[in-house]
Amino acid sequence: MLCSSKQSGFSAIKPKLKIRLTVGIVTTKEGMEITNNQMD
């Protein structure tokens, strides 16, 4: 019982983590592009 409830809780958190990671990657890419543009 405990294991199954832990898994369902984890699967509920997973999408939020994916969104956070995606947003983080996009923000980092944009930041690097801005830095590159400023250096030119």
N, CA, C and O atoms as a Tinker XYZ file with bonds, in Angstrom:
   160  protein
     1  N      0.846000   -1.213000    0.000000    73     2
     2  CA     0.000000    0.000000    0.000000    64     1     3
     3  C      0.875000    1.255000    0.000000    63     2     4     5
     4  O      0.638000    2.185000   -0.771000    81     3
     5  N      1.872000    1.273000    0.858000    73     3     6
     6  CA     2.711000    2.464000    0.975000    64     5     7
     7  C      3.437000    2.749000   -0.338000    63     6     8     9
     8  O      3.503000    3.895000   -0.784000    81     7
     9  N      3.985000    1.691000   -0.959000    73     7    10
    10  CA     4.747000    1.868000   -2.194000    64     9    11
    11  C      3.865000    2.446000   -3.305000    63    10    12    13
    12  O      4.283000    3.356000   -4.021000    81    11
    13  N      2.646000    1.918000   -3.446000    73    11    14
    14  CA     1.762000    2.363000   -4.522000    64    13    15
    15  C      1.359000    3.820000   -4.318000    63    14    16    17
    16  O      1.255000    4.575000   -5.284000    81    15
    17  N      1.132000    4.217000   -3.074000    73    15    18
    18  CA     0.734000    5.601000   -2.810000    64    17    19
    19  C      1.913000    6.538000   -3.066000    63    18    20    21
    20  O      1.732000    7.670000   -3.513000    81    19
    21  N      3.118000    6.054000   -2.778000    73    19    22
    22  CA     4.311000    6.867000   -3.043000    64    21    23
    23  C      4.466000    7.082000   -4.545000    63    22    24    25
    24  O      4.786000    8.182000   -4.994000    81    23
    25  N      4.235000    6.010000   -5.323000    73    23    26
    26  CA     4.381000    6.097000   -6.776000    64    25    27
    27  C      3.385000    7.090000   -7.367000    63    26    28    29
    28  O      3.743000    7.901000   -8.220000    81    27
    29  N      2.137000    7.027000   -6.913000    73    27    30
    30  CA     1.111000    7.919000   -7.452000    64    29    31
    31  C      1.445000    9.368000   -7.101000    63    30    32    33
    32  O      1.209000   10.275000   -7.899000    81    31
    33  N      1.991000    9.579000   -5.911000    73    31    34
    34  CA     2.395000   10.926000   -5.513000    64    33    35
    35  C      3.534000   11.422000   -6.385000    63    34    36    37
    36  O      3.565000   12.588000   -6.778000    81    35
    37  N      4.471000   10.528000   -6.687000    73    35    38
    38  CA     5.618000   10.902000   -7.517000    64    37    39
    39  C      5.174000   11.234000   -8.939000    63    38    40    41
    40  O      5.652000   12.200000   -9.534000    81    39
    41  N      4.249000   10.421000   -9.486000    73    39    42
    42  CA     3.772000   10.654000  -10.851000    64    41    43
    43  C      2.981000   11.958000  -10.931000    63    42    44    45
    44  O      2.892000   12.572000  -11.994000    81    43
    45  N      2.410000   12.376000   -9.806000    73    43    46
    46  CA     1.671000   13.640000   -9.792000    64    45    47
    47  C      2.637000   14.815000   -9.774000    63    46    48    49
    48  O      2.340000   15.885000  -10.307000    81    47
    49  N      3.808000   14.606000   -9.149000    73    47    50
    50  CA     4.808000   15.681000   -9.064000    64    49    51
    51  C      5.597000   15.777000  -10.371000    63    50    52    53
    52  O      6.026000   16.860000  -10.769000    81    51
    53  N      5.783000   14.635000  -11.032000    73    51    54
    54  CA     6.633000   14.576000  -12.226000    64    53    55
    55  C      6.309000   15.642000  -13.282000    63    54    56    57
    56  O      7.227000   16.333000  -13.723000    81    55
    57  N      5.052000   15.810000  -13.709000    73    55    58
    58  CA     4.756000   16.820000  -14.736000    64    57    59
    59  C      5.215000   18.210000  -14.335000    63    58    60    61
    60  O      5.730000   18.958000  -15.166000    81    59
    61  N      5.032000   18.564000  -13.069000    73    59    62
    62  CA     5.463000   19.891000  -12.611000    64    61    63
    63  C      6.975000   20.022000  -12.724000    63    62    64    65
    64  O      7.486000   21.074000  -13.107000    81    63
    65  N      7.692000   18.945000  -12.388000    73    63    66
    66  CA     9.149000   18.981000  -12.492000    64    65    67
    67  C      9.564000   19.140000  -13.948000    63    66    68    69
    68  O     10.488000   19.892000  -14.258000    81    67
    69  N      8.872000   18.422000  -14.846000    73    67    70
    70  CA     9.181000   18.516000  -16.284000    64    69    71
    71  C      8.994000   19.944000  -16.768000    63    70    72    73
    72  O      9.833000   20.469000  -17.501000    81    71
    73  N      7.892000   20.578000  -16.360000    73    71    74
    74  CA     7.613000   21.954000  -16.776000    64    73    75
    75  C      8.712000   22.873000  -16.245000    63    74    76    77
    76  O      9.209000   23.742000  -16.962000    81    75
    77  N      9.084000   22.673000  -14.985000    73    75    78
    78  CA    10.126000   23.516000  -14.379000    64    77    79
    79  C     11.437000   23.357000  -15.119000    63    78    80    81
    80  O     12.131000   24.341000  -15.377000    81    79
    81  N     11.786000   22.113000  -15.465000    73    79    82
    82  CA    13.033000   21.865000  -16.185000    64    81    83
    83  C     12.993000   22.530000  -17.553000    63    82    84    85
    84  O     13.958000   23.176000  -17.963000    81    83
    85  N     11.869000   22.372000  -18.267000    73    83    86
    86  CA    11.733000   22.958000  -19.599000    64    85    87
    87  C     11.860000   24.472000  -19.528000    63    86    88    89
    88  O     12.586000   25.079000  -20.315000    81    87
    89  N     11.152000   25.077000  -18.583000    73    87    90
    90  CA    11.215000   26.536000  -18.422000    64    89    91
    91  C     12.640000   26.960000  -18.098000    63    90    92    93
    92  O     13.126000   27.962000  -18.623000    81    91
    93  N     13.308000   26.207000  -17.238000    73    91    94
    94  CA    14.685000   26.525000  -16.862000    64    93    95
    95  C     15.616000   26.471000  -18.062000    63    94    96    97
    96  O     16.467000   27.344000  -18.232000    81    95
    97  N     15.458000   25.449000  -18.895000    73    95    98
    98  CA    16.307000   25.295000  -20.082000    64    97    99
    99  C     16.054000   26.442000  -21.052000    63    98   100   101
   100  O     17.001000   27.022000  -21.583000    81    99
   101  N     14.783000   26.777000  -21.289000    73    99   102
   102  CA    14.432000   27.856000  -22.216000    64   101   103
   103  C     14.998000   29.174000  -21.706000    63   102   104   105
   104  O     15.569000   29.947000  -22.475000    81   103
   105  N     14.842000   29.433000  -20.406000    73   103   106
   106  CA    15.342000   30.677000  -19.823000    64   105   107
   107  C     16.855000   30.754000  -19.977000    63   106   108   109
   108  O     17.396000   31.813000  -20.295000    81   107
   109  N     17.541000   29.635000  -19.751000    73   107   110
   110  CA    19.000000   29.611000  -19.869000    64   109   111
   111  C     19.411000   29.894000  -21.311000    63   110   112   113
   112  O     20.346000   30.658000  -21.550000    81   111
   113  N     18.719000   29.284000  -22.270000    73   111   114
   114  CA    19.041000   29.496000  -23.688000    64   113   115
   115  C     18.842000   30.958000  -24.062000    63   114   116   117
   116  O     19.682000   31.545000  -24.745000    81   115
   117  N     17.728000   31.553000  -23.616000    73   115   118
   118  CA    17.461000   32.957000  -23.921000    64   117   119
   119  C     18.538000   33.839000  -23.302000    63   118   120   121
   120  O     19.021000   34.776000  -23.938000    81   119
   121  N     18.910000   33.540000  -22.071000    73   119   122
   122  CA    19.944000   34.314000  -21.386000    64   121   123
   123  C     21.265000   34.247000  -22.131000    63   122   124   125
   124  O     21.958000   35.257000  -22.255000    81   123
   125  N     21.621000   33.069000  -22.631000    73   123   126
   126  CA    22.875000   32.907000  -23.362000    64   125   127
   127  C     22.820000   33.660000  -24.686000    63   126   128   129
   128  O     23.814000   34.252000  -25.105000    81   127
   129  N     21.663000   33.639000  -25.347000    73   127   130
   130  CA    21.514000   34.355000  -26.616000    64   129   131
   131  C     21.680000   35.852000  -26.395000    63   130   132   133
   132  O     22.356000   36.525000  -27.173000    81   131
   133  N     21.064000   36.374000  -25.335000    73   131   134
   134  CA    21.170000   37.801000  -25.024000    64   133   135
   135  C     22.633000   38.156000  -24.758000    63   134   136   137
   136  O     23.120000   39.187000  -25.221000    81   135
   137  N     23.333000   37.293000  -24.007000    73   135   138
   138  CA    24.743000   37.545000  -23.691000    64   137   139
   139  C     25.562000   37.555000  -24.974000    63   138   140   141
   140  O     26.426000   38.415000  -25.148000    81   139
   141  N     25.303000   36.610000  -25.875000    73   139   142
   142  CA    26.042000   36.541000  -27.135000    64   141   143
   143  C     25.792000   37.791000  -27.971000    63   142   144   145
   144  O     26.719000   38.323000  -28.581000    81   143
   145  N     24.538000   38.266000  -28.006000    73   143   146
   146  CA    24.207000   39.456000  -28.780000    64   145   147
   147  C     24.918000   40.679000  -28.221000    63   146   148   149
   148  O     25.388000   41.525000  -28.982000    81   147
   149  N     25.000000   40.779000  -26.897000    73   147   150
   150  CA    25.645000   41.931000  -26.277000    64   149   151
   151  C     27.143000   41.928000  -26.564000    63   150   152   153
   152  O     27.750000   42.992000  -26.677000    81   151
   153  N     27.749000   40.739000  -26.683000    73   151   154
   154  CA    29.193000   40.643000  -26.912000    64   153   155
   155  C     29.540000   41.033000  -28.348000    63   154   156   157
   156  O     30.660000   41.475000  -28.604000    81   155
   157  N     28.619000   40.881000  -29.279000    73   155   158
   158  CA    28.861000   41.247000  -30.686000    64   157   159
   159  C     28.777000   42.730000  -30.853000    63   158   160
   160  O     28.951000   43.237000  -31.962000    81   159
